Amino acid sequence: MSLVPRTADTVLARTGQLHRWSEEALRRYAVQAASERDVERLWSLTEAHLTLHGQAGVGTSAHTQRAYRRGVVELITMWHDVNLLRPARDAGALYVQRLRSGDRAAITDEVEQGRRGRRPKRGPLAPATVELRVAAARALYAALRWAGATDADPFRDVRGGRHATRDEDVMAGKAYTEFELIELLAHARDDDDRLLLLLGAHAGLRVSEMLALRWDDVELAAQRLLVRAGKGGKDALVSLTPKLVEALRGAERAALAGDRRPTVVRLRSQYGVYRRLRRLCERAEVRFRGVHALRHAAGTRLYRQTGDLGQVQDHLRHATLDMARRYARSDRRKLERSLADWS
């Protein structure tokens, strides 16, 4: 019985290989993977189950796949002393509390031992990140049950929980301020820096959308761009600010005169974008809040300017108005002005 190769052409091809096995062959594969704590084989099972039985199926985004894989790796690393097929009764709940408390030394130690890639966050994880880790763990155990390796469901009743911090205060800390963006733009060294900042903080693009953006999808005369297969697999038009149009014109001229690359952003990995922005923040002496904080800055600024949640929803392409509502909560200045005249 051969292992599923890491170099298979597509997710569907890798899933098809497991699908063709007999029930007993799949069960043995899953039991061996769990017993040996083999990350690659455990992920191949999780990926196959997501493809066959997940809500999005083969349309599951690459970003979601990476996030789930990261969660599977983190669980296996932190559960170094847990029998994966027979975890203790409260093992899932304990794992969540360790994430919330910041007890993640097993993960951060890997980086100190020379593991490359994005640095894992130290300290307690945000509630949304904890929920994502729990979702990844549930996906892993759904795959193990599907393969017949175990009946265990250690995350069935587990919840990530919430910090005792109000939504508006959390959002305020997640977005770069307008002053910080001015400082970042002033310290930008080239078109790559400026495009990264403006595609996030003006157009509200996610990092995956930045990397996927092609010159064919940019209409400078109409001052808009097309996001293809964004979150939820949807295409959407995004209006551009004059400053972003100017930056795109300059980058387009450079691309035509140089490497003629089809993509707008020269960087080709999410970690590359993450590292570029982190270094820019260090030069500008601005607290690094991550790449997604640029998108939060766009939503926060647009709501403060217009007071219109519908415009925020349209610009950031949120599926529901409720998702945009957190930007209304983040604007405490209106409340402060209202209270200033109380006698």
Backbone torsions as a table, in degrees:
resi	resn	phi	psi	omega
1	MET	NA	114.4	-177.4
2	SER	-83.5	154.3	177.2
3	LEU	-78.2	155.3	175.8
4	VAL	-70.8	121.5	-176.0
5	PRO	-70.1	143.4	179.3
6	ARG	-71.7	-17.9	-175.2
7	THR	-97.9	15.2	177.5
8	ALA	-56.6	147.7	-170.9
9	ASP	-61.9	-44.3	-174.8
10	THR	-140.3	166.4	174.8
11	VAL	-59.4	-41.0	-178.9
12	LEU	-64.4	-36.3	178.6
13	ALA	-66.6	-42.1	179.3
14	ARG	-66.1	-40.8	178.3
15	THR	-63.7	-40.2	-179.1
16	GLY	-61.2	-34.3	179.0
17	GLN	-64.1	-43.2	178.1
18	LEU	-69.9	-37.2	-178.0
19	HIS	-61.4	-31.2	-176.9
20	ARG	-78.3	-12.8	-179.5
21	TRP	-74.1	157.6	174.1
22	SER	-72.0	162.8	179.3
23	GLU	-58.5	-41.0	-178.4
24	GLU	-68.7	-40.4	178.7
25	ALA	-63.6	-41.0	179.1
26	LEU	-66.3	-40.2	179.4
27	ARG	-63.1	-44.9	179.9
28	ARG	-62.7	-40.9	178.9
29	TYR	-59.9	-45.6	-178.0
30	ALA	-68.8	-41.8	179.4
31	VAL	-63.1	-44.6	179.3
32	GLN	-64.1	-41.8	179.7
33	ALA	-61.5	-43.2	179.9
34	ALA	-69.4	-40.4	-179.1
35	SER	-65.4	-37.1	-179.3
36	GLU	-91.7	-1.8	179.9
37	ARG	55.7	42.7	-176.8
38	ASP	-82.7	105.1	-174.6
39	VAL	-60.6	-43.3	-176.1
40	GLU	-63.2	-44.2	-178.9
41	ARG	-72.6	-36.9	176.4
42	LEU	-64.1	-39.0	177.7
43	TRP	-68.4	-37.0	179.6
44	SER	-61.0	-37.0	176.4
45	LEU	-67.0	-44.5	-179.6
46	THR	-63.3	-44.4	179.4
47	GLU	-60.9	-43.9	-179.6
48	ALA	-64.0	-42.2	-179.6
49	HIS	-66.7	-40.4	176.7
50	LEU	-61.0	-39.8	-178.4
51	THR	-68.5	-40.4	-176.6
52	LEU	-83.1	-35.9	-170.5
53	HIS	-126.8	-3.8	177.6
54	GLY	-71.1	160.5	-177.3
55	GLN	-60.4	-41.0	-178.2
56	ALA	-90.0	-15.0	179.7
57	GLY	59.3	-133.7	-178.3
58	VAL	-67.8	-14.4	178.4
59	GLY	-84.0	3.7	176.8
60	THR	-56.7	127.7	-173.3
61	SER	-67.7	156.3	177.2
62	ALA	-62.2	-34.7	178.5
63	HIS	-62.9	-44.9	178.3
64	THR	-64.4	-41.4	177.9
65	GLN	-58.6	-46.2	179.9
66	ARG	-63.8	-41.2	-179.0
67	ALA	-65.2	-40.9	178.8
68	TYR	-68.6	-40.9	177.9
69	ARG	-61.3	-43.0	178.1
70	ARG	-59.8	-39.6	179.1
71	GLY	-67.0	-38.7	177.4
72	VAL	-64.2	-44.9	179.3
73	VAL	-61.5	-42.6	-178.5
74	GLU	-65.6	-41.3	179.2
75	LEU	-61.8	-48.3	-177.8
76	ILE	-63.5	-38.2	179.4
77	THR	-66.8	-44.4	-178.3
78	MET	-75.7	-25.8	178.0
79	TRP	-94.7	45.5	-177.0
80	HIS	-65.1	-21.3	-178.2
81	ASP	-112.7	16.1	-178.0
82	VAL	-108.1	135.3	173.2
83	ASN	-73.7	111.4	-173.4
84	LEU	-62.6	-31.5	-178.6
85	LEU	-84.9	-19.2	179.6
86	ARG	-137.5	64.1	-180.0
87	PRO	-68.0	153.7	178.9
88	ALA	-63.9	164.6	-172.6
89	ARG	-54.1	-45.1	-175.5
90	ASP	-108.1	23.6	-177.4
91	ALA	-62.1	-39.2	179.8
92	GLY	-65.3	-45.1	179.4
93	ALA	-63.5	-40.0	179.3
94	LEU	-64.9	-39.3	178.5
95	TYR	-59.0	-44.9	-179.9
96	VAL	-62.9	-42.3	-179.7
97	GLN	-66.8	-32.3	175.5
98	ARG	-65.7	-40.4	177.5
99	LEU	-63.4	-42.9	-177.6
100	ARG	-68.9	-30.1	-178.6
101	SER	-88.5	-13.3	-178.6
102	GLY	90.3	13.8	179.5
103	ASP	-81.9	76.8	-174.2
104	ARG	-130.5	36.4	-176.0
105	ALA	-59.6	-33.8	-178.9
106	ALA	-61.8	-32.4	-179.1
107	ILE	-78.5	-49.9	-177.0
108	THR	-67.6	-28.0	178.7
109	ASP	-65.4	-29.8	179.8
110	GLU	-61.3	-38.2	179.6
111	VAL	-67.1	-41.8	-179.4
112	GLU	-65.7	-21.7	178.7
113	GLN	-91.1	10.4	171.5
114	GLY	104.2	6.6	178.9
115	ARG	-69.5	130.8	-177.8
116	ARG	-85.6	166.2	176.0
117	GLY	113.8	-175.1	-177.5
118	ARG	-61.4	135.9	-179.3
119	ARG	-70.2	126.8	176.8
120	PRO	-69.0	146.6	-178.4
121	LYS	-67.2	136.4	173.7
122	ARG	-90.8	154.0	178.6
123	GLY	85.4	-174.7	-177.3
124	PRO	-61.9	144.2	177.0
125	LEU	-88.3	150.5	176.8
126	ALA	-65.8	152.8	-179.1
127	PRO	-53.7	-40.5	-179.4
128	ALA	-64.4	-37.4	178.6
129	THR	-69.0	-39.3	177.1
130	VAL	-61.2	-44.1	178.5
131	GLU	-60.4	-37.7	178.9
132	LEU	-67.3	-39.9	177.1
133	ARG	-63.8	-39.9	178.5
134	VAL	-64.8	-41.2	178.6
135	ALA	-61.5	-40.1	178.5
136	ALA	-65.7	-41.4	178.8
137	ALA	-64.6	-40.3	176.9
138	ARG	-62.4	-39.8	-179.8
139	ALA	-63.6	-40.7	178.3
140	LEU	-61.0	-47.0	-176.8
141	TYR	-73.5	-28.5	172.8
142	ALA	-63.9	-38.0	178.8
143	ALA	-68.8	-40.7	179.3
144	LEU	-65.7	-37.1	177.2
145	ARG	-70.5	-39.7	177.3
146	TRP	-59.0	-37.6	-179.7
147	ALA	-79.6	-7.5	179.1
148	GLY	81.4	17.1	-176.5
149	ALA	-84.2	-24.3	-176.2
150	THR	-160.4	162.0	171.0
151	ASP	-106.8	1.4	-174.9
152	ALA	-66.4	142.8	177.1
153	ASP	-141.9	66.2	-169.7
154	PRO	-69.3	-11.1	-178.4
155	PHE	-113.2	15.0	-175.2
156	ARG	-59.6	-47.6	-175.4
157	ASP	-107.0	14.8	-176.0
158	VAL	-88.5	138.2	175.5
159	ARG	-122.8	151.2	-178.3
160	GLY	-71.0	-29.7	179.9
161	GLY	82.8	170.3	-179.0
162	ARG	-127.1	145.4	172.0
163	HIS	-76.6	156.2	179.2
164	ALA	-83.2	52.6	178.8
165	THR	-125.5	135.6	-177.4
166	ARG	-69.9	150.5	-177.1
167	ASP	-56.8	-41.1	-176.4
168	GLU	-66.4	-34.4	179.8
169	ASP	-74.3	-34.7	176.2
170	VAL	-64.0	-47.0	-178.2
171	MET	-65.0	-38.5	179.6
172	ALA	-60.5	-33.2	179.6
173	GLY	-83.0	-10.7	-177.4
174	LYS	-92.0	-15.4	-174.6
175	ALA	-106.6	141.5	170.1
176	TYR	-69.7	140.4	178.2
177	THR	-78.2	165.6	178.7
178	GLU	-62.2	-38.2	177.8
179	PHE	-63.9	-42.2	178.8
180	GLU	-63.1	-38.1	178.4
181	LEU	-66.4	-36.8	175.9
182	ILE	-61.6	-43.1	178.5
183	GLU	-64.6	-41.2	-179.9
184	LEU	-64.8	-43.0	178.4
185	LEU	-64.8	-35.7	179.6
186	ALA	-67.2	-26.4	-179.1
187	HIS	-100.2	4.3	177.0
188	ALA	-65.9	134.7	-175.5
189	ARG	-96.4	-22.0	-175.4
190	ASP	-157.5	-177.5	-179.7
191	ASP	-60.4	-35.0	-179.3
192	ASP	-61.4	-44.7	178.3
193	ASP	-62.0	-47.9	-177.2
194	ARG	-64.6	-42.5	179.6
195	LEU	-64.2	-42.7	178.9
196	LEU	-56.5	-47.4	-178.1
197	LEU	-65.2	-47.9	-172.5
198	LEU	-77.4	-34.4	175.3
199	LEU	-63.2	-32.6	177.9
200	GLY	-83.9	-52.7	-170.9
201	ALA	-84.1	-17.7	176.5
202	HIS	-108.1	-49.4	-179.2
203	ALA	-84.0	-16.9	178.3
204	GLY	72.7	27.0	-178.6
205	LEU	-77.3	144.1	170.0
206	ARG	-75.8	161.2	-176.3
207	VAL	-62.2	-38.5	178.4
208	SER	-64.0	-33.9	178.9
209	GLU	-72.4	-35.2	174.6
210	MET	-60.3	-47.5	-176.2
211	LEU	-67.3	-31.1	-177.4
212	ALA	-84.9	-13.5	-174.5
213	LEU	-66.2	129.8	179.7
214	ARG	-114.9	156.3	179.3
215	TRP	-60.9	-29.8	178.1
216	ASP	-63.5	-20.4	-177.7
217	ASP	-95.0	2.7	-177.0
218	VAL	-107.4	125.8	176.6
219	GLU	-116.5	91.6	-175.2
220	LEU	-68.2	-36.4	179.9
221	ALA	-62.6	-38.1	179.6
222	ALA	-87.8	-4.9	-179.3
223	GLN	54.9	55.6	177.2
224	ARG	-156.5	163.4	174.5
225	LEU	-138.5	160.7	-179.2
226	LEU	-109.3	121.6	172.1
227	VAL	-89.8	117.5	-179.1
228	ARG	-96.4	132.6	176.0
229	ALA	49.7	53.8	175.3
230	GLY	-71.8	-157.7	-179.1
231	LYS	-60.5	131.6	-175.6
232	GLY	83.3	5.9	178.2
233	GLY	73.1	19.4	-175.0
234	LYS	-99.9	144.4	170.9
235	ASP	-87.8	148.1	-179.8
236	ALA	-157.8	145.2	174.9
237	LEU	-88.1	139.9	-180.0
238	VAL	-124.9	126.9	177.7
239	SER	-75.8	148.0	-175.7
240	LEU	-109.8	146.4	173.1
241	THR	-82.7	157.5	177.6
242	PRO	-56.2	-39.2	-179.7
243	LYS	-65.3	-38.1	178.3
244	LEU	-70.6	-37.8	176.3
245	VAL	-59.6	-44.0	179.1
246	GLU	-60.8	-43.8	-180.0
247	ALA	-66.0	-38.7	179.2
248	LEU	-67.8	-37.1	177.7
249	ARG	-61.4	-45.0	179.3
250	GLY	-63.9	-42.5	179.8
251	ALA	-67.7	-35.2	179.4
252	GLU	-66.0	-42.8	178.1
253	ARG	-61.2	-41.9	179.5
254	ALA	-65.5	-39.3	-179.7
255	ALA	-66.6	-40.7	180.0
256	LEU	-67.5	-33.7	-179.1
257	ALA	-83.1	-16.7	-175.3
258	GLY	-112.5	-108.9	-171.4
259	ASP	-84.3	-6.8	179.3
260	ARG	51.5	39.6	-179.2
261	ARG	-69.2	146.9	-179.5
262	PRO	-76.8	-22.5	-177.7
263	THR	-91.9	148.9	-178.1
264	VAL	-72.8	-45.7	-177.8
265	VAL	-89.0	128.8	-177.9
266	ARG	-69.8	-37.0	179.6
267	LEU	-64.9	146.2	-173.7
268	ARG	-119.8	9.0	178.7
269	SER	-141.4	153.0	178.0
270	GLN	-63.5	-37.3	179.2
271	TYR	-65.6	-36.3	177.4
272	GLY	-61.9	-41.4	176.9
273	VAL	-65.7	-44.7	179.0
274	TYR	-57.2	-47.9	-177.8
275	ARG	-67.7	-38.9	179.2
276	ARG	-62.5	-44.8	-179.5
277	LEU	-68.7	-37.2	179.5
278	ARG	-62.1	-42.4	178.8
279	ARG	-66.7	-37.3	177.4
280	LEU	-63.8	-41.7	177.3
281	CYS	-61.5	-38.5	179.1
282	GLU	-64.0	-42.0	179.0
283	ARG	-64.9	-39.9	-176.9
284	ALA	-84.5	-4.2	-177.1
285	GLU	57.6	44.1	176.4
286	VAL	-112.1	136.8	-179.9
287	ARG	-62.7	126.3	-179.4
288	PHE	-75.4	121.7	-178.7
289	ARG	-112.7	4.3	-177.3
290	GLY	98.4	168.3	-177.3
291	VAL	-73.7	-38.6	-176.2
292	HIS	-65.0	-20.2	178.6
293	ALA	-65.5	-21.2	174.3
294	LEU	-65.4	-43.0	177.7
295	ARG	-63.8	-41.2	176.6
296	HIS	-61.9	-36.0	178.0
297	ALA	-63.0	-39.2	178.1
298	ALA	-62.8	-45.6	-179.6
299	GLY	-65.2	-43.1	-179.3
300	THR	-64.2	-44.8	-178.3
301	ARG	-66.1	-42.4	-178.4
302	LEU	-64.8	-39.5	179.5
303	TYR	-68.1	-41.2	179.7
304	ARG	-64.6	-31.3	-178.9
305	GLN	-77.6	-39.1	-172.2
306	THR	-108.9	-27.7	-172.7
307	GLY	66.0	17.2	-173.8
308	ASP	-115.1	106.6	-179.1
309	LEU	-67.7	-27.6	177.8
310	GLY	-63.0	-39.7	177.4
311	GLN	-66.2	-38.9	177.6
312	VAL	-62.9	-44.8	179.2
313	GLN	-60.4	-44.4	-178.7
314	ASP	-65.6	-45.2	-174.3
315	HIS	-68.7	-40.1	-178.5
316	LEU	-90.0	-4.6	175.5
317	ARG	62.5	41.1	175.3
318	HIS	-73.8	144.8	-178.4
319	ALA	-69.7	-33.2	-178.4
320	THR	-133.3	159.7	177.8
321	LEU	-66.9	-30.5	179.9
322	ASP	-60.0	-33.4	179.9
323	MET	-68.1	-29.5	177.9
324	ALA	-82.9	-18.5	-173.0
325	ARG	-63.2	-25.1	-178.8
326	ARG	-64.4	-23.7	177.0
327	TYR	-72.7	-27.9	174.4
328	ALA	-68.7	-38.8	179.5
329	ARG	-67.8	-27.0	-175.5
330	SER	-76.9	-12.6	-176.8
331	ASP	-92.7	90.0	-178.5
332	ARG	-85.0	-8.7	-176.0
333	ARG	-64.9	-35.8	178.5
334	LYS	-63.7	-41.3	177.8
335	LEU	-62.7	-43.9	-179.2
336	GLU	-62.9	-39.4	178.6
337	ARG	-67.4	-37.1	179.0
338	SER	-64.9	-37.6	-177.4
339	LEU	-80.8	-17.1	-173.2
340	ALA	-63.6	-29.7	-175.7
341	ASP	-95.9	6.2	179.5
342	TRP	-67.6	139.2	178.4
343	SER	-121.4	NA	NA
